[in-house]
């Protein structure tokens, strides 16, 4: 790579480019896990070089289960990224989390069915800790940055991730509420887990677009509803990212950067050469 950046933005539904980026360069790269969703765009925002990746590709041609999560996180890691802000749409499972509000969740319930949630395998086993899958330090900074925009902001809550691409049935939505879930989305898993394995801090700025399908007096979620709300919130997202860049500490003090320190269980002597090569970017400081 010819350029290193420490902060990346992953844009979800409705946010396919980062307004305000200047002096941009596109990088169309390959990884051991294939190509990312779209070329990595690096540009300057608030005098800081920032990477941007459109999660669903240009024109939104990738469904939630088709997103190449492994390639996306690996590609960002290859640029030296240490922090990722995910901007995504979500449905609310709570009366007080209303459309137009922004939520910074603090946990995930993975209800997907067909996605690999780890980089590892092929002769190298890792059991990474994800009791708290979002970086608390980064999430706190994102929350403050969003509040500074004047947007109604909620800190905390569990994000349940469903397979998609369909929306929930009413029975499912009601069940998720009964489980105590706060918001519902389709992409944070395995994205957050892979970021932790890559020792990258990860936080989500979740834009509430609807009440899913549980609310008796509100219309069930539609694509049009999602896009309309996201379009209204794009300016808030951009402003929040600018606020974050201005206030974010350069040095990380969390433990995300050492997530693999006690997670690798395989004896280095038995790791195949091909596997070492494939995972070198992630584990080179641990496999001696």
C-alpha positions in Angstrom: 0.0 0.0 0.0 1.2 3.5 -0.8 -0.9 5.1 2.0 -1.6 4.5 5.6 -4.7 5.7 7.5 -5.9 5.0 11.0 -9.6 5.8 10.7 -12.1 4.2 8.3 -15.8 4.8 7.6 -18.0 1.9 6.4 -21.1 3.3 4.8 -24.3 1.3 4.7 -27.7 1.6 3.1 -28.1 5.2 1.7 -24.5 6.2 2.3 -22.4 5.1 -0.7 -19.9 7.9 -0.6 -18.6 10.2 2.1 -19.5 13.8 1.3 -16.8 16.3 2.0 -13.8 14.1 1.3 -11.1 16.0 -0.6 -8.0 15.0 -2.5 -9.4 11.5 -2.9 -7.7 8.4 -4.3 -9.3 5.1 -5.1 -7.6 1.7 -4.4 -9.0 -1.3 -6.1 -7.3 -4.2 -4.3 -7.4 -7.9 -3.8 -7.1 -9.8 -0.5 -6.7 -13.4 0.4 -10.5 -13.3 1.0 -11.3 -11.8 -2.4 -12.1 -8.3 -3.4 -13.8 -5.8 -1.0 -17.3 -4.5 -1.7 -16.0 -1.5 -3.6 -12.7 0.3 -4.1 -11.3 1.8 -0.9 -11.5 5.6 -1.2 -9.0 7.6 0.8 -9.5 11.3 1.2 -8.9 14.3 3.5 -11.5 15.4 6.1 -10.6 17.9 8.8 -6.9 17.7 7.7 -6.9 14.0 8.3 -6.6 11.2 5.8 -9.7 8.9 6.2 -10.7 5.7 4.4 -14.2 5.1 3.1 -15.8 1.9 2.0 -19.3 1.4 0.6 -20.5 -1.8 2.3 -23.0 -2.8 -0.3 -20.9 -1.7 -3.3 -21.6 1.1 -5.8 -25.3 1.2 -6.6 -26.1 -1.1 -3.7 -25.8 -4.4 -5.5 -24.7 -6.6 -2.6 -27.3 -8.0 -0.2 -26.4 -8.2 3.5 -25.4 -11.9 3.2 -23.4 -11.2 0.0 -21.2 -8.5 1.5 -17.6 -9.7 1.5 -17.1 -8.9 5.2 -13.7 -10.7 5.5 -12.3 -9.0 2.4 -13.6 -5.6 3.6 -12.0 -5.8 7.1 -8.8 -7.3 5.8 -8.5 -4.6 3.2 -8.9 -1.8 5.7 -6.4 -3.5 8.0 -3.9 -3.6 5.1 -4.1 0.2 5.1 -3.1 0.4 8.7 -6.7 1.2 9.9 -7.0 1.1 13.7 -10.6 2.4 14.1 -13.8 1.7 12.1 -17.0 3.7 12.3 -19.9 1.8 10.8 -22.8 3.9 9.6 -25.9 1.9 9.1 -29.7 1.8 9.0 -31.6 0.1 11.7 -35.2 -0.6 12.8 -36.3 0.3 16.3 -37.6 -2.3 18.7 -38.3 0.3 21.4 -40.9 3.0 21.6 -38.4 5.6 22.8 -35.9 4.9 19.9 -37.9 6.7 17.2 -37.2 7.1 13.5 -34.7 9.9 12.9 -32.9 9.2 16.2 -29.3 7.9 16.2 -28.3 5.0 18.4 -24.8 4.0 19.5 -25.4 0.4 20.6 -23.2 -1.4 23.1 -23.9 -5.1 22.3 -24.8 -7.5 19.5 -27.1 -10.5 19.3 -26.1 -12.5 16.2 -29.2 -14.1 14.8 -27.7 -14.7 11.3 -27.7 -18.3 9.9 -25.2 -18.6 7.1 -22.2 -16.3 7.7 -18.7 -17.2 8.8 -17.9 -15.1 11.8 -14.2 -15.6 11.9 -11.1 -15.2 9.8 -9.4 -18.2 11.3 -9.3 -21.9 10.4 -7.2 -23.9 8.0 -4.9 -25.0 10.8 -4.9 -21.9 12.9 -7.5 -21.6 15.7 -8.3 -18.4 17.6 -11.0 -17.8 20.3 -11.3 -14.1 20.4 -13.2 -12.4 23.3 -16.3 -10.4 22.1 -18.3 -10.0 25.4 -18.4 -6.3 24.5 -18.2 -6.4 20.7 -18.1 -2.6 20.3 -15.1 -0.6 21.5 -16.3 1.3 24.5 -13.8 4.1 24.1 -14.6 4.6 20.4 -18.4 4.3 21.0 -18.2 7.0 23.7 -16.4 9.3 21.3 -18.9 8.7 18.5 -21.8 9.3 20.9 -20.3 12.7 21.9 -19.7 13.6 18.3 -23.3 12.8 17.3 -24.8 14.6 20.3 -22.8 17.7 19.2 -24.8 17.8 16.0 -28.0 18.3 17.9 -29.4 14.9 16.8 -31.5 12.9 19.3 -28.9 10.3 20.4 -29.2 7.2 22.5 -26.2 5.5 24.1 -26.4 1.7 24.6 -28.8 -1.0 23.6 -28.5 -4.4 21.9 -28.4 -4.6 18.1 -29.9 -7.9 16.9 -28.5 -8.9 13.5 -30.8 -10.9 11.2 -29.8 -12.6 8.0 -31.9 -10.6 5.6 -32.4 -9.5 3.0 -36.1 -9.7 3.9 -37.5 -7.7 6.8 -38.9 -9.5 9.9 -42.2 -11.1 10.2 -44.4 -9.6 12.9 -44.0 -12.7 15.0 -40.2 -12.4 14.8 -40.2 -8.7 15.6 -42.4 -9.2 18.6 -40.2 -12.0 19.8 -37.1 -9.8 19.5 -38.7 -7.2 21.6 -39.6 -9.8 24.2 -35.9 -10.8 24.3 -35.0 -7.3 25.2 -33.4 -6.3 21.9 -33.3 -2.5 21.2 -32.6 -2.2 17.4 -32.5 -4.5 14.5 -30.1 -4.6 11.5 -28.5 -6.9 9.0 -24.7 -6.2 8.8 -23.0 -5.7 12.2 -22.4 -9.5 12.3 -19.9 -10.7 11.4 -18.4 -7.2 10.7 -17.8 -6.3 14.3 -16.4 -9.8 15.2 -13.9 -9.7 12.3 -12.8 -6.2 13.3 -12.0 -7.5 16.8 -10.0 -10.4 15.3 -8.1 -7.8 13.2 -7.5 -5.8 16.4 -9.4 -2.8 15.0 -11.7 -0.7 17.3 -15.3 -0.8 16.0 -18.3 1.3 16.7 -21.7 1.8 15.1 -23.7 4.9 14.3 -27.1 3.4 13.8 -29.7 5.6 12.2 -33.3 4.6 13.2 -35.4 4.5 10.0 -38.5 2.7 11.2 -40.3 0.7 13.9 -39.7 -2.6 12.1 -43.1 -4.3 11.9 -44.1 -4.6 15.6 -45.7 -1.1 16.1 -49.5 -1.2 15.9 -49.9 2.5 14.9 -46.9 2.8 12.6 -46.6 1.6 9.0 -44.4 -1.5 8.5 -40.8 -0.9 7.3 -40.3 -0.4 3.6 -37.2 0.4 1.5 -38.6 3.8 0.7 -39.0 4.6 4.4 -35.4 3.6 5.1 -33.9 5.7 2.3 -36.0 8.8 3.1 -34.8 8.8 6.7 -31.2 8.1 5.8 -31.2 10.9 3.2 -32.3 13.3 5.9 -29.6 12.1 8.3 -26.7 12.1 5.9 -25.7 15.7 6.9 -25.8 14.7 10.6 -23.6 11.7 9.9 -21.1 13.8 8.0 -21.1 16.5 10.7 -20.6 13.8 13.4 -17.6 12.3 11.6 -16.1 15.8 11.4 -16.7 16.3 15.1 -15.1 12.9 15.8 -12.0 13.6 13.8 -11.4 16.9 15.6 -11.7 15.3 19.1 -10.5 11.8 18.8 -7.3 10.9 20.6 -4.5 9.8 18.4 -3.4 7.0 20.6 -5.7 4.1 21.6 -5.9 3.2 25.3 -8.4 0.4 24.9 -7.5 -3.3 24.6 -8.8 -3.8 21.0 -5.3 -3.6 19.7 -4.2 -6.7 21.6 -7.4 -8.8 21.1 -5.4 -11.7 19.7 -2.8 -11.7 22.4 -4.4 -14.6 24.4 -6.8 -15.8 21.7 -4.5 -17.9 19.5 -4.5 -21.5 20.8 -2.7 -23.4 18.0 0.9 -24.4 18.5 2.8 -22.2 16.1 5.0 -25.1 15.1 2.0 -26.9 13.5 0.5 -24.0 11.6 0.8 -24.7 7.8 3.0 -22.4 5.8 0.2 -21.4 3.5 -2.0 -20.5 6.5 0.8 -18.4 8.0 1.1 -16.5 4.7 -2.6 -16.0 4.5 -3.0 -14.6 8.0 0.3 -12.9 8.3 -1.2 -9.4 8.3 -3.3 -10.4 11.3 -1.0 -12.6 13.4 2.6 -11.8 12.4 3.4 -10.3 15.8 2.2 -13.4 17.6 3.5 -16.3 15.4 7.3 -16.3 15.9 
